[in-house]
Amino acid sequence: MLSSLLAVALATPLASAQDDLASFSAADQATEKVEKPDTDLSAELGGALVTGNAVYYSLNASLAFAHKWSDNKLAIGAGANYSAGKADADASGTLSDAERAADSQELARKFFGDARYDRYLTQKDALYLWAGAVHDPFAGYEVRVHEQLGYARTLVASESTKLGTEVGFDWAHEFFTEPQAEGNDFLEESDTYENVLAGRVGVTFSHAFNENVSLSDTADAYVNVMQPEDVRLLNTAALNTKLSNVFTLKLSNQLTFDNVPVEGFQKLDQTTMVTFVASIF
């Protein structure tokens, strides 16, 4: 049972992140332009299943595609975080027979997708267009869609270490699961929809300790230009251990801090996972 609980602690989202596919701003975005076409496709999967005195399960999955040619790069990513289980409805600390017989309840549900195009101006400078969407009702969003354009530059690009920075302008369309309180001057058109215009600054870093172990981290800050106190901070860190030419074991943490969250929801979300990554080609 203890091992099962540890597995869930690593594989189950503690709370659904409410914004974007943070890992999409990975350290390979602002890399040097390539001379020959290069294509990468990988799939990531992790989860946990617990039965007995506690009953719940979780599934975390994603798919990432990237194609580089000449002075161009196209990247597409999609994923899902889902968890459900039997609830301790009476807060007794244990599951009763009636609670075990009841239907499982959702604990987390998030689906997301992103697409991005980079046009390289030099070996280390690029302009990009980025669009994405997320469905995350546990953070208050029925749907959140965004479009972004910006500039990326590679600062360090050695065999083992990469460091880059990005600046951009983001336009988001937020559709809330519940109406927001009246009197919010920043809500437009209705109390279930809001436009957000924000500036973004991002930093990407990766380092390979050797051919089998590497570390990456991506940090982003979004500032609402119409409501400066509305600040979003995103961070994704990952430790990767190569198991073979195909499989990698990945320990990752995704953190989202929203200083002005959807009404009734918390400011801080995080997801900690252990997943297997398969490099398809």
Accessible surface in RSA format (square Angstrom, percent):
REM  Atomic radii and reference values for relative SASA: ProtOr
REM  Chains: A
REM  Algorithm: Lee & Richards
REM  Probe-radius: 1.40
REM  Slices: 20
REM RES _ NUM      All-atoms   Total-Side   Main-Chain    Non-polar    All polar
REM                ABS   REL    ABS   REL    ABS   REL    ABS   REL    ABS   REL
RES MET A   1   105.95  54.9  62.98  41.7  42.97 102.3  58.56  49.8  47.39  62.8
RES LEU A   2   129.03  71.9 123.03  88.0   6.01  15.1 124.56  87.5   4.47  12.0
RES SER A   3    82.75  69.9  73.31  97.8   9.44  21.7  49.88 106.2  32.86  46.0
RES SER A   4    36.17  30.6  29.74  39.7   6.43  14.8   7.09  15.1  29.08  40.7
RES LEU A   5    74.05  41.2  69.46  49.7   4.59  11.5  69.71  49.0   4.34  11.7
RES LEU A   6   105.93  59.0 105.55  75.5   0.38   0.9 105.72  74.2   0.21   0.6
RES ALA A   7    45.76  42.1  37.07  57.2   8.68  19.8  44.36  62.5   1.39   3.7
RES VAL A   8    14.78   9.7  14.67  13.3   0.10   0.2  14.67  12.8   0.10   0.3
RES ALA A   9    55.54  51.1  43.30  66.8  12.23  27.8  49.58  69.8   5.96  15.8
RES LEU A  10    71.95  40.1  71.95  51.5   0.00   0.0  71.95  50.5   0.00   0.0
RES ALA A  11     4.79   4.4   4.65   7.2   0.14   0.3   4.79   6.7   0.00   0.0
RES THR A  12    16.66  11.8  16.66  16.9   0.00   0.0  16.45  22.1   0.21   0.3
RES PRO A  13     8.05   5.9   0.00   0.0   8.05  29.3   0.00   0.0   8.05  50.0
RES LEU A  14   109.50  61.0  76.05  54.4  33.45  84.1  79.67  56.0  29.83  80.3
RES ALA A  15    36.66  33.7  28.76  44.4   7.89  18.0  36.66  51.6   0.00   0.0
RES SER A  16     3.25   2.7   0.00   0.0   3.25   7.5   0.00   0.0   3.25   4.6
RES ALA A  17     4.08   3.8   4.04   6.2   0.05   0.1   4.04   5.7   0.05   0.1
RES GLN A  18     3.30   1.8   3.30   2.4   0.00   0.0   0.00   0.0   3.30   2.5
RES ASP A  19     2.55   1.8   1.07   1.1   1.47   3.5   0.00   0.0   2.55   2.5
RES ASP A  20     9.90   6.9   4.12   4.1   5.78  13.7   5.10  12.0   4.81   4.8
RES LEU A  21    18.03  10.0  17.15  12.3   0.88   2.2  17.95  12.6   0.08   0.2
RES ALA A  22    11.04  10.1   8.24  12.7   2.80   6.4   9.75  13.7   1.29   3.4
RES SER A  23    36.79  31.1  29.21  39.0   7.58  17.5  16.33  34.8  20.46  28.7
RES PHE A  24    20.79  10.4  11.57   7.2   9.21  24.0  16.48  10.0   4.31  12.3
RES SER A  25     0.25   0.2   0.25   0.3   0.00   0.0   0.00   0.0   0.25   0.3
RES ALA A  26    37.78  34.7  35.65  55.0   2.13   4.9  37.78  53.2   0.00   0.0
RES ALA A  27    14.21  13.1   6.00   9.3   8.21  18.7   6.03   8.5   8.18  21.7
RES ASP A  28    62.97  44.1  61.50  61.2   1.46   3.5  25.32  59.6  37.65  37.5
RES GLN A  29     6.92   3.9   6.92   5.1   0.00   0.0   5.42  11.5   1.50   1.1
RES ALA A  30     6.86   6.3   3.58   5.5   3.28   7.5   4.96   7.0   1.90   5.0
RES THR A  31    12.94   9.2  11.34  11.5   1.60   3.8  12.80  17.2   0.14   0.2
RES GLU A  32    77.86  44.7  72.38  54.8   5.47  13.0  15.97  30.9  61.88  50.5
RES LYS A  33    52.27  25.5  42.37  26.0   9.90  23.6  11.15  10.0  41.12  43.8
RES VAL A  34    37.74  24.8  31.44  28.5   6.30  15.2  35.24  30.6   2.50   6.8
RES GLU A  35   144.82  83.1 116.84  88.4  27.98  66.6  60.32 116.7  84.50  69.0
RES LYS A  36   160.19  78.1 156.15  95.8   4.04   9.6  98.72  88.9  61.47  65.5
RES PRO A  37    98.34  71.7  76.20  69.5  22.14  80.5  76.64  63.3  21.70 134.9
RES ASP A  38    62.92  44.1  58.79  58.5   4.12   9.7  15.62  36.8  47.30  47.2
RES THR A  39    45.63  32.5  31.73  32.2  13.90  33.1  20.03  26.9  25.60  38.7
RES ASP A  40    70.71  49.5  70.38  70.1   0.33   0.8  25.79  60.7  44.93  44.8
RES LEU A  41    35.47  19.8  34.18  24.5   1.29   3.2  34.58  24.3   0.89   2.4
RES SER A  42    30.59  25.9  29.86  39.9   0.73   1.7  11.60  24.7  18.99  26.6
RES ALA A  43    34.26  31.5  31.72  48.9   2.55   5.8  32.71  46.1   1.55   4.1
RES GLU A  44    26.05  15.0  23.15  17.5   2.90   6.9   6.52  12.6  19.52  15.9
RES LEU A  45   101.97  56.8  99.78  71.4   2.19   5.5  99.78  70.1   2.19   5.9
RES GLY A  46    10.63  13.1   0.00   N/A  10.63  13.1  10.63  29.2   0.00   0.0
RES GLY A  47    38.41  47.4   0.00   N/A  38.41  47.4   9.97  27.4  28.44  63.7
RES ALA A  48    15.47  14.2   0.90   1.4  14.57  33.1  10.84  15.3   4.63  12.3
RES LEU A  49   132.44  73.8 106.84  76.4  25.60  64.3 106.84  75.0  25.60  68.9
RES VAL A  50     2.60   1.7   1.12   1.0   1.48   3.6   2.60   2.3   0.00   0.0
RES THR A  51    95.29  67.8  76.56  77.6  18.73  44.6  43.24  58.1  52.05  78.7
RES GLY A  52    46.98  57.9   0.00   N/A  46.98  57.9  39.80 109.2   7.18  16.1
RES ASN A  53   117.53  81.0 107.54 103.9   9.99  24.1  23.95  57.6  93.58  90.4
RES ALA A  54    22.35  20.6  21.36  33.0   0.99   2.3  22.35  31.5   0.00   0.0
RES VAL A  55    37.61  24.7  36.75  33.3   0.86   2.1  36.75  31.9   0.86   2.3
RES TYR A  56    43.71  20.4  41.79  23.8   1.92   5.0  34.12  25.6   9.59  11.8
RES TYR A  57    91.17  42.6  90.90  51.7   0.26   0.7  64.21  48.3  26.96  33.2
RES SER A  58     6.24   5.3   0.31   0.4   5.94  13.7   0.31   0.7   5.94   8.3
RES LEU A  59    90.13  50.2  89.48  64.0   0.66   1.6  89.48  62.8   0.66   1.8
RES ASN A  60     3.22   2.2   2.66   2.6   0.56   1.3   2.97   7.1   0.25   0.2
RES ALA A  61    35.80  32.9  30.20  46.6   5.60  12.7  32.21  45.4   3.59   9.5
RES SER A  62    35.49  30.0  27.02  36.1   8.47  19.5  21.31  45.4  14.18  19.9
RES LEU A  63    90.60  50.5  87.17  62.4   3.43   8.6  87.67  61.6   2.92   7.9
RES ALA A  64    52.17  48.0  49.99  77.1   2.19   5.0  50.27  70.8   1.90   5.0
RES PHE A  65    63.71  31.9  60.29  37.3   3.42   8.9  61.08  37.0   2.63   7.5
RES ALA A  66    16.87  15.5  16.18  25.0   0.70   1.6  16.21  22.8   0.66   1.7
RES HIS A  67    51.82  28.3  51.82  36.0   0.00   0.0  33.89  34.9  17.92  20.9
RES LYS A  68    28.65  14.0  28.65  17.6   0.00   0.0   5.52   5.0  23.12  24.6
RES TRP A  69    87.06  34.9  87.06  42.1   0.00   0.0  67.64  36.1  19.43  31.5
RES SER A  70    59.93  50.6  49.90  66.6  10.03  23.1  30.63  65.2  29.31  41.1
RES ASP A  71    33.96  23.8  33.96  33.8   0.00   0.0   0.04   0.1  33.92  33.8
RES ASN A  72    13.79   9.5  12.89  12.5   0.90   2.2   0.32   0.8  13.46  13.0
RES LYS A  73     4.84   2.4   4.84   3.0   0.00   0.0   1.77   1.6   3.07   3.3
RES LEU A  74    62.19  34.6  62.19  44.5   0.00   0.0  62.19  43.7   0.00   0.0
RES ALA A  75    15.44  14.2  15.43  23.8   0.01   0.0  15.43  21.7   0.01   0.0
RES ILE A  76    80.01  45.5  77.79  58.0   2.22   5.3  77.79  56.0   2.22   6.0
RES GLY A  77     3.90   4.8   0.00   N/A   3.90   4.8   3.11   8.5   0.79   1.8
RES ALA A  78    47.05  43.3  45.49  70.2   1.56   3.5  45.71  64.4   1.34   3.5
RES GLY A  79    13.51  16.7   0.00   N/A  13.51  16.7   7.78  21.3   5.73  12.8
RES ALA A  80    27.03  24.9  26.59  41.0   0.44   1.0  26.59  37.4   0.44   1.2
RES ASN A  81     6.26   4.3   6.26   6.0   0.00   0.0   0.00   0.0   6.26   6.0
RES TYR A  82    58.22  27.2  58.22  33.1   0.00   0.0  38.05  28.6  20.17  24.9
RES SER A  83     0.18   0.1   0.18   0.2   0.00   0.0   0.06   0.1   0.12   0.2
RES ALA A  84     3.83   3.5   3.83   5.9   0.00   0.0   3.83   5.4   0.00   0.0
RES GLY A  85     1.86   2.3   0.00   N/A   1.86   2.3   1.66   4.6   0.19   0.4
RES LYS A  86    51.77  25.3  34.95  21.4  16.82  40.0  15.37  13.8  36.40  38.8
RES ALA A  87    33.65  30.9  21.09  32.5  12.57  28.6  27.34  38.5   6.32  16.7
RES ASP A  88    52.22  36.6  32.49  32.3  19.73  46.7  24.35  57.3  27.87  27.8
RES ALA A  89    87.75  80.7  48.85  75.4  38.91  88.5  57.92  81.6  29.83  79.0
RES ASP A  90    92.35  64.7  61.83  61.5  30.52  72.2  45.72 107.6  46.63  46.5
RES ALA A  91    89.58  82.4  59.50  91.8  30.07  68.4  64.16  90.4  25.42  67.3
RES SER A  92    70.28  59.4  32.49  43.4  37.79  87.0  38.92  82.9  31.36  43.9
RES GLY A  93    65.32  80.6   0.00   N/A  65.32  80.6  35.35  97.0  29.97  67.1
RES THR A  94    97.13  69.1  89.29  90.5   7.84  18.7  75.49 101.4  21.64  32.7
RES LEU A  95    22.56  12.6  11.00   7.9  11.57  29.1  11.00   7.7  11.57  31.1
RES SER A  96    48.32  40.8  37.92  50.6  10.40  24.0  43.59  92.8   4.73   6.6
RES ASP A  97   123.12  86.2 112.89 112.4  10.23  24.2  39.17  92.2  83.96  83.7
RES ALA A  98    78.13  71.8  60.81  93.8  17.31  39.4  68.96  97.1   9.16  24.3
RES GLU A  99    18.17  10.4  14.26  10.8   3.91   9.3  15.19  29.4   2.98   2.4
RES ARG A 100    80.55  33.8  70.87  36.1   9.69  23.1  38.62  52.8  41.93  25.4
RES ALA A 101    86.94  79.9  49.73  76.7  37.21  84.7  61.09  86.0  25.85  68.5
RES ALA A 102    51.91  47.7  40.97  63.2  10.94  24.9  51.72  72.8   0.19   0.5
RES ASP A 103   126.71  88.8 113.53 113.0  13.18  31.2  34.57  81.4  92.14  91.9
RES SER A 104    55.19  46.6  29.64  39.6  25.56  58.9  15.62  33.3  39.58  55.4
RES GLN A 105   101.46  56.7  97.44  71.2   4.03   9.6  27.86  59.3  73.61  55.8
RES GLU A 106    66.98  38.5  48.45  36.7  18.53  44.1  23.55  45.6  43.42  35.5
RES LEU A 107    88.49  49.3  69.68  49.8  18.82  47.3  71.41  50.2  17.08  46.0
RES ALA A 108     2.33   2.1   2.33   3.6   0.00   0.0   2.33   3.3   0.00   0.0
RES ARG A 109    65.24  27.4  65.24  33.3   0.00   0.0  12.09  16.5  53.15  32.2
RES LYS A 110     3.46   1.7   3.46   2.1   0.00   0.0   0.00   0.0   3.46   3.7
RES PHE A 111    91.79  45.9  89.44  55.4   2.35   6.1  89.74  54.4   2.05   5.9
RES PHE A 112    21.31  10.7  10.56   6.5  10.76  28.0  15.36   9.3   5.95  17.0
RES GLY A 113    23.58  29.1   0.00   N/A  23.58  29.1  19.42  53.3   4.16   9.3
RES ASP A 114     7.88   5.5   1.39   1.4   6.49  15.4   3.13   7.4   4.75   4.7
RES ALA A 115    43.82  40.3  40.36  62.3   3.46   7.9  40.63  57.2   3.20   8.5
RES ARG A 116     3.32   1.4   1.09   0.6   2.23   5.3   2.90   4.0   0.42   0.3
RES TYR A 117    74.04  34.6  73.14  41.6   0.90   2.3  59.04  44.4  15.00  18.5
RES ASP A 118     2.03   1.4   2.03   2.0   0.00   0.0   0.00   0.0   2.03   2.0
RES ARG A 119   106.79  44.8 106.79  54.4   0.00   0.0  28.25  38.6  78.55  47.6
RES TYR A 120     9.38   4.4   4.16   2.4   5.23  13.6   3.89   2.9   5.50   6.8
RES LEU A 121    96.94  54.0  68.89  49.3  28.05  70.5  72.04  50.6  24.90  67.0
RES THR A 122    66.97  47.6  62.59  63.5   4.38  10.4  65.41  87.9   1.56   2.4
RES GLN A 123    79.61  44.5  78.12  57.1   1.49   3.5  48.56 103.4  31.05  23.6
RES LYS A 124    73.41  35.8  70.88  43.5   2.52   6.0  30.84  27.8  42.57  45.3
RES ASP A 125    19.17  13.4  19.06  19.0   0.10   0.2   6.89  16.2  12.27  12.2
RES ALA A 126     0.80   0.7   0.77   1.2   0.03   0.1   0.77   1.1   0.03   0.1
RES LEU A 127    89.21  49.7  87.91  62.9   1.30   3.3  88.16  61.9   1.05   2.8
RES TYR A 128     4.83   2.3   0.00   0.0   4.83  12.6   2.24   1.7   2.60   3.2
RES LEU A 129   107.20  59.7 105.13  75.2   2.06   5.2 105.34  74.0   1.86   5.0
RES TRP A 130     7.27   2.9   2.40   1.2   4.87  11.4   3.72   2.0   3.55   5.8
RES ALA A 131    46.97  43.2  44.89  69.3   2.09   4.8  45.22  63.7   1.75   4.6
RES GLY A 132     8.28  10.2   0.00   N/A   8.28  10.2   6.88  18.9   1.40   3.1
RES ALA A 133    44.83  41.2  37.74  58.2   7.08  16.1  39.81  56.1   5.01  13.3
RES VAL A 134     4.04   2.7   1.84   1.7   2.21   5.3   4.04   3.5   0.01   0.0
RES HIS A 135    38.42  21.0  37.08  25.8   1.34   3.4  30.20  31.1   8.22   9.6
RES ASP A 136     0.00   0.0   0.00   0.0   0.00   0.0   0.00   0.0   0.00   0.0
RES PRO A 137    24.95  18.2  17.47  15.9   7.48  27.2  17.67  14.6   7.29  45.3
RES PHE A 138    83.66  41.9  61.17  37.9  22.49  58.5  65.43  39.7  18.24  52.2
RES ALA A 139     3.23   3.0   0.63   1.0   2.60   5.9   3.07   4.3   0.16   0.4
RES GLY A 140     0.00   0.0   0.00   N/A   0.00   0.0   0.00   0.0   0.00   0.0
RES TYR A 141     2.31   1.1   2.31   1.3   0.00   0.0   0.00   0.0   2.31   2.8
RES GLU A 142    83.06  47.7  83.06  62.8   0.00   0.0  33.44  64.7  49.62  40.5
RES VAL A 143    55.77  36.7  55.77  50.5   0.00   0.0  55.77  48.5   0.00   0.0
RES ARG A 144     8.82   3.7   7.17   3.7   1.65   3.9   0.66   0.9   8.17   4.9
RES VAL A 145    47.26  31.1  47.26  42.8   0.00   0.0  47.26  41.1   0.00   0.0
RES HIS A 146     2.05   1.1   2.05   1.4   0.00   0.0   2.05   2.1   0.00   0.0
RES GLU A 147    65.69  37.7  63.58  48.1   2.11   5.0  48.71  94.2  16.98  13.9
RES GLN A 148     6.43   3.6   0.00   0.0   6.43  15.3   3.32   7.1   3.11   2.4
RES LEU A 149   109.93  61.2 109.57  78.4   0.36   0.9 109.57  77.0   0.36   1.0
RES GLY A 150    11.82  14.6   0.00   N/A  11.82  14.6   8.98  24.6   2.84   6.3
RES TYR A 151    74.89  35.0  74.72  42.5   0.17   0.4  62.74  47.1  12.15  15.0
RES ALA A 152     0.22   0.2   0.00   0.0   0.22   0.5   0.00   0.0   0.22   0.6
RES ARG A 153    90.93  38.2  90.93  46.4   0.00   0.0  19.10  26.1  71.83  43.5
RES THR A 154     4.87   3.5   4.15   4.2   0.73   1.7   4.01   5.4   0.87   1.3
RES LEU A 155    89.91  50.1  64.35  46.0  25.56  64.3  67.30  47.3  22.61  60.8
RES VAL A 156    61.69  40.6  58.64  53.1   3.05   7.3  61.69  53.6   0.00   0.0
RES ALA A 157    37.40  34.4   5.86   9.0  31.53  71.7   6.81   9.6  30.59  81.0
RES SER A 158    55.27  46.7  41.66  55.6  13.61  31.4  48.36 103.0   6.91   9.7
RES GLU A 159   183.06 105.1 146.20 110.6  36.86  87.8  68.70 132.9 114.36  93.4
RES SER A 160    49.02  41.4  42.47  56.7   6.55  15.1  24.94  53.1  24.07  33.7
RES THR A 161    30.77  21.9  30.42  30.8   0.36   0.9  21.85  29.3   8.93  13.5
RES LYS A 162    68.23  33.3  68.13  41.8   0.10   0.2  32.08  28.9  36.16  38.5
RES LEU A 163    54.85  30.5  53.40  38.2   1.45   3.6  54.43  38.2   0.42   1.1
RES GLY A 164     3.81   4.7   0.00   N/A   3.81   4.7   2.60   7.1   1.21   2.7
RES THR A 165    38.19  27.2  37.78  38.3   0.41   1.0  27.99  37.6  10.20  15.4
RES GLU A 166     2.35   1.3   1.45   1.1   0.90   2.1   1.82   3.5   0.53   0.4
RES VAL A 167    72.73  47.9  72.08  65.3   0.65   1.6  72.08  62.6   0.65   1.8
RES GLY A 168    15.50  19.1   0.00   N/A  15.50  19.1   7.67  21.0   7.83  17.5
RES PHE A 169    92.88  46.5  89.76  55.6   3.12   8.1  89.76  54.4   3.12   8.9
RES ASP A 170     2.74   1.9   2.74   2.7   0.00   0.0   0.00   0.0   2.74   2.7
RES TRP A 171   116.26  46.7 115.89  56.1   0.36   0.9 113.94  60.8   2.31   3.8
RES ALA A 172     0.23   0.2   0.23   0.4   0.00   0.0   0.23   0.3   0.00   0.0
RES HIS A 173    28.00  15.3  28.00  19.5   0.00   0.0  19.93  20.5   8.07   9.4
RES GLU A 174     5.04   2.9   5.04   3.8   0.00   0.0   0.00   0.0   5.04   4.1
RES PHE A 175    89.01  44.5  89.01  55.1   0.00   0.0  89.01  54.0   0.00   0.0
RES PHE A 176    16.68   8.3   5.95   3.7  10.73  27.9   5.95   3.6  10.73  30.7
RES THR A 177    43.69  31.1  17.36  17.6  26.32  62.7  17.99  24.2  25.69  38.8
RES GLU A 178   109.16  62.7 108.66  82.2   0.51   1.2  41.28  79.8  67.88  55.4
RES PRO A 179    81.10  59.1  63.85  58.2  17.25  62.7  63.85  52.7  17.25 107.2
RES GLN A 180    17.35   9.7  12.65   9.2   4.69  11.2   3.11   6.6  14.24  10.8
RES ALA A 181    52.70  48.5  40.55  62.6  12.16  27.7  51.57  72.6   1.14   3.0
RES GLU A 182   167.65  96.3 136.27 103.1  31.39  74.7  55.34 107.1 112.31  91.7
RES GLY A 183    72.79  89.8   0.00   N/A  72.79  89.8  41.42 113.7  31.37  70.3
RES ASN A 184    67.45  46.5  48.33  46.7  19.11  46.0  17.15  41.3  50.29  48.6
RES ASP A 185   133.29  93.4  99.12  98.7  34.17  80.8  31.87  75.0 101.42 101.1
RES PHE A 186    72.10  36.1  64.98  40.2   7.12  18.5  69.41  42.1   2.69   7.7
RES LEU A 187    31.80  17.7  11.39   8.1  20.42  51.3  11.56   8.1  20.24  54.5
RES GLU A 188    79.23  45.5  74.92  56.7   4.32  10.3  29.30  56.7  49.94  40.8
RES GLU A 189   161.86  92.9 102.27  77.4  59.59 141.9  51.70 100.0 110.16  89.9
RES SER A 190    51.15  43.2  36.25  48.4  14.90  34.3  45.57  97.0   5.59   7.8
RES ASP A 191    57.08  40.0  51.77  51.5   5.31  12.6  14.69  34.6  42.40  42.3
RES THR A 192    50.36  35.8  49.57  50.3   0.79   1.9  27.92  37.5  22.44  33.9
RES TYR A 193    30.20  14.1  30.20  17.2   0.00   0.0  18.36  13.8  11.84  14.6
RES GLU A 194    16.55   9.5  16.55  12.5   0.00   0.0   0.07   0.1  16.47  13.5
RES ASN A 195    32.41  22.3  23.51  22.7   8.90  21.4   5.45  13.1  26.96  26.1
RES VAL A 196     3.97   2.6   3.24   2.9   0.73   1.7   3.84   3.3   0.12   0.3
RES LEU A 197    59.96  33.4  58.92  42.2   1.03   2.6  58.92  41.4   1.03   2.8
RES ALA A 198     4.62   4.3   4.62   7.1   0.00   0.0   4.62   6.5   0.00   0.0
RES GLY A 199    25.21  31.1   0.00   N/A  25.21  31.1  23.43  64.3   1.78   4.0
RES ARG A 200     3.82   1.6   0.24   0.1   3.57   8.5   0.22   0.3   3.60   2.2
RES VAL A 201    82.81  54.5  80.30  72.7   2.51   6.1  80.30  69.8   2.51   6.8
RES GLY A 202     1.14   1.4   0.00   N/A   1.14   1.4   1.14   3.1   0.00   0.0
RES VAL A 203    65.56  43.1  64.53  58.4   1.03   2.5  64.53  56.1   1.03   2.8
RES THR A 204     3.49   2.5   3.45   3.5   0.04   0.1   0.84   1.1   2.65   4.0
RES PHE A 205    69.07  34.6  69.00  42.7   0.07   0.2  69.00  41.8   0.07   0.2
RES SER A 206    25.90  21.9  25.90  34.6   0.00   0.0  15.69  33.4  10.21  14.3
RES HIS A 207    52.13  28.5  50.79  35.3   1.34   3.4  33.33  34.3  18.81  21.9
RES ALA A 208    38.16  35.1  31.97  49.3   6.19  14.1  31.97  45.0   6.19  16.4
RES PHE A 209   114.21  57.1  82.27  51.0  31.94  83.1  84.39  51.2  29.82  85.3
RES ASN A 210    83.43  57.5  67.06  64.8  16.37  39.4  42.27 101.7  41.16  39.8
RES GLU A 211   152.58  87.6 121.43  91.9  31.15  74.2  54.45 105.3  98.13  80.1
RES ASN A 212    68.86  47.5  64.68  62.5   4.17  10.1  11.09  26.7  57.76  55.8
RES VAL A 213    41.81  27.5  41.04  37.2   0.77   1.9  41.10  35.7   0.70   1.9
RES SER A 214    36.88  31.2  36.72  49.0   0.16   0.4  21.61  46.0  15.27  21.4
RES LEU A 215    62.65  34.9  62.19  44.5   0.45   1.1  62.34  43.8   0.31   0.8
RES SER A 216    32.00  27.0  32.00  42.7   0.00   0.0  18.14  38.6  13.87  19.4
RES ASP A 217    42.61  29.8  40.83  40.6   1.78   4.2  17.41  41.0  25.20  25.1
RES THR A 218     8.08   5.7   7.30   7.4   0.78   1.9   0.63   0.8   7.45  11.3
RES ALA A 219    40.47  37.2  38.66  59.7   1.82   4.1  38.95  54.8   1.52   4.0
RES ASP A 220     7.72   5.4   2.18   2.2   5.54  13.1   2.29   5.4   5.43   5.4
RES ALA A 221    33.13  30.5  31.42  48.5   1.72   3.9  31.42  44.2   1.72   4.5
RES TYR A 222     9.79   4.6   9.36   5.3   0.42   1.1   8.42   6.3   1.36   1.7
RES VAL A 223    62.72  41.3  62.55  56.6   0.18   0.4  62.55  54.3   0.18   0.5
RES ASN A 224     5.52   3.8   4.59   4.4   0.93   2.2   0.72   1.7   4.80   4.6
RES VAL A 225    78.26  51.5  50.45  45.7  27.81  67.0  56.21  48.8  22.05  59.8
RES MET A 226   129.52  67.1 113.10  74.9  16.41  39.1  92.20  78.4  37.32  49.4
RES GLN A 227    18.21  10.2  17.90  13.1   0.30   0.7   0.30   0.6  17.90  13.6
RES PRO A 228    86.51  63.1  80.85  73.7   5.67  20.6  81.01  66.9   5.51  34.2
RES GLU A 229    91.89  52.8  81.92  62.0   9.97  23.7  50.09  96.9  41.80  34.1
RES ASP A 230    11.59   8.1   9.21   9.2   2.38   5.6   0.33   0.8  11.26  11.2
RES VAL A 231    38.32  25.2  38.32  34.7   0.00   0.0  38.32  33.3   0.00   0.0
RES ARG A 232    10.78   4.5  10.64   5.4   0.14   0.3   1.27   1.7   9.51   5.8
RES LEU A 233    80.60  44.9  80.45  57.6   0.15   0.4  80.60  56.6   0.00   0.0
RES LEU A 234     5.31   3.0   2.22   1.6   3.09   7.8   2.86   2.0   2.45   6.6
RES ASN A 235    44.84  30.9  44.84  43.3   0.00   0.0  17.11  41.2  27.73  26.8
RES THR A 236     9.66   6.9   7.56   7.7   2.10   5.0   7.56  10.2   2.10   3.2
RES ALA A 237    31.51  29.0  30.15  46.5   1.36   3.1  30.32  42.7   1.18   3.1
RES ALA A 238     5.03   4.6   3.66   5.6   1.37   3.1   4.70   6.6   0.33   0.9
RES LEU A 239    71.67  39.9  69.16  49.5   2.51   6.3  69.16  48.6   2.51   6.8
RES ASN A 240    29.23  20.2  28.95  28.0   0.29   0.7   8.56  20.6  20.67  20.0
RES THR A 241    49.03  34.9  49.03  49.7   0.00   0.0  30.99  41.6  18.03  27.3
RES LYS A 242    89.64  43.7  77.49  47.5  12.15  28.9  31.81  28.6  57.82  61.6
RES LEU A 243    95.82  53.4  60.11  43.0  35.71  89.8  64.38  45.2  31.44  84.6
RES SER A 244    53.06  44.8  39.10  52.2  13.96  32.2  49.75 105.9   3.31   4.6
RES ASN A 245   134.51  92.8 109.68 106.0  24.83  59.8  27.25  65.6 107.27 103.7
RES VAL A 246    69.03  45.4  67.38  61.0   1.65   4.0  68.34  59.4   0.69   1.9
RES PHE A 247   102.10  51.1 102.10  63.2   0.00   0.0 102.10  61.9   0.00   0.0
RES THR A 248    26.10  18.6  26.10  26.5   0.00   0.0   9.57  12.9  16.52  25.0
RES LEU A 249    62.41  34.8  60.99  43.6   1.42   3.6  60.99  42.8   1.42   3.8
RES LYS A 250    35.14  17.1  35.13  21.6   0.01   0.0   5.71   5.1  29.42  31.3
RES LEU A 251    79.05  44.0  76.18  54.5   2.87   7.2  76.18  53.5   2.87   7.7
RES SER A 252     3.71   3.1   1.40   1.9   2.31   5.3   2.95   6.3   0.76   1.1
RES ASN A 253    43.64  30.1  43.10  41.6   0.54   1.3  23.21  55.9  20.43  19.7
RES GLN A 254    23.69  13.2  23.69  17.3   0.00   0.0   2.52   5.4  21.17  16.1
RES LEU A 255    60.01  33.4  58.48  41.8   1.54   3.9  58.48  41.1   1.54   4.1
RES THR A 256     4.44   3.2   4.25   4.3   0.19   0.5   0.60   0.8   3.85   5.8
RES PHE A 257    62.49  31.3  62.49  38.7   0.00   0.0  62.49  37.9   0.00   0.0
RES ASP A 258     0.02   0.0   0.02   0.0   0.00   0.0   0.00   0.0   0.02   0.0
RES ASN A 259    50.83  35.1  45.06  43.5   5.77  13.9   3.47   8.3  47.36  45.8
RES VAL A 260    55.32  36.4  45.87  41.5   9.45  22.8  46.99  40.8   8.33  22.6
RES PRO A 261    30.42  22.2  18.57  16.9  11.86  43.1  18.72  15.5  11.70  72.7
RES VAL A 262     8.30   5.5   2.65   2.4   5.65  13.6   7.40   6.4   0.90   2.4
RES GLU A 263   102.36  58.8  83.31  63.0  19.06  45.4  46.41  89.8  55.95  45.7
RES GLY A 264    77.74  95.9   0.00   N/A  77.74  95.9  40.82 112.0  36.91  82.7
RES PHE A 265    62.97  31.5  48.97  30.3  14.00  36.4  51.49  31.2  11.47  32.8
RES GLN A 266   142.32  79.6 132.94  97.2   9.37  22.3  49.76 105.9  92.55  70.2
RES LYS A 267    96.32  47.0  90.98  55.8   5.34  12.7  50.85  45.8  45.47  48.4
RES LEU A 268    93.77  52.2  80.71  57.7  13.06  32.8  80.75  56.7  13.02  35.0
RES ASP A 269    13.87   9.7  13.30  13.2   0.57   1.4   2.11   5.0  11.76  11.7
RES GLN A 270    61.05  34.1  60.16  44.0   0.89   2.1   6.85  14.6  54.20  41.1
RES THR A 271     0.61   0.4   0.52   0.5   0.09   0.2   0.00   0.0   0.61   0.9
RES THR A 272    27.37  19.5  27.37  27.7   0.00   0.0  20.71  27.8   6.66  10.1
RES MET A 273    12.12   6.3  12.12   8.0   0.00   0.0  11.88  10.1   0.24   0.3
RES VAL A 274    47.17  31.0  39.94  36.2   7.23  17.4  39.94  34.7   7.23  19.6
RES THR A 275     2.21   1.6   1.11   1.1   1.09   2.6   2.21   3.0   0.00   0.0
RES PHE A 276   111.66  55.9 109.36  67.7   2.30   6.0 109.36  66.3   2.30   6.6
RES VAL A 277    23.41  15.4  23.25  21.1   0.16   0.4  23.25  20.2   0.16   0.4
RES ALA A 278    24.33  22.4  24.01  37.1   0.32   0.7  24.01  33.8   0.32   0.8
RES SER A 279    53.75  45.4  46.49  62.0   7.26  16.7  21.16  45.1  32.59  45.7
RES ILE A 280    95.62  54.4  66.62  49.6  28.99  69.9  72.30  52.1  23.31  63.3
RES PHE A 281   123.02  61.5  93.16  57.7  29.86  77.7 120.08  72.8   2.94   8.4
END  Absolute sums over single chains surface
CHAIN  1 A    13916.5      11700.1       2216.4       9193.5       4723.0
END  Absolute sums over all chains
TOTAL         13916.5      11700.1       2216.4       9193.5       4723.0
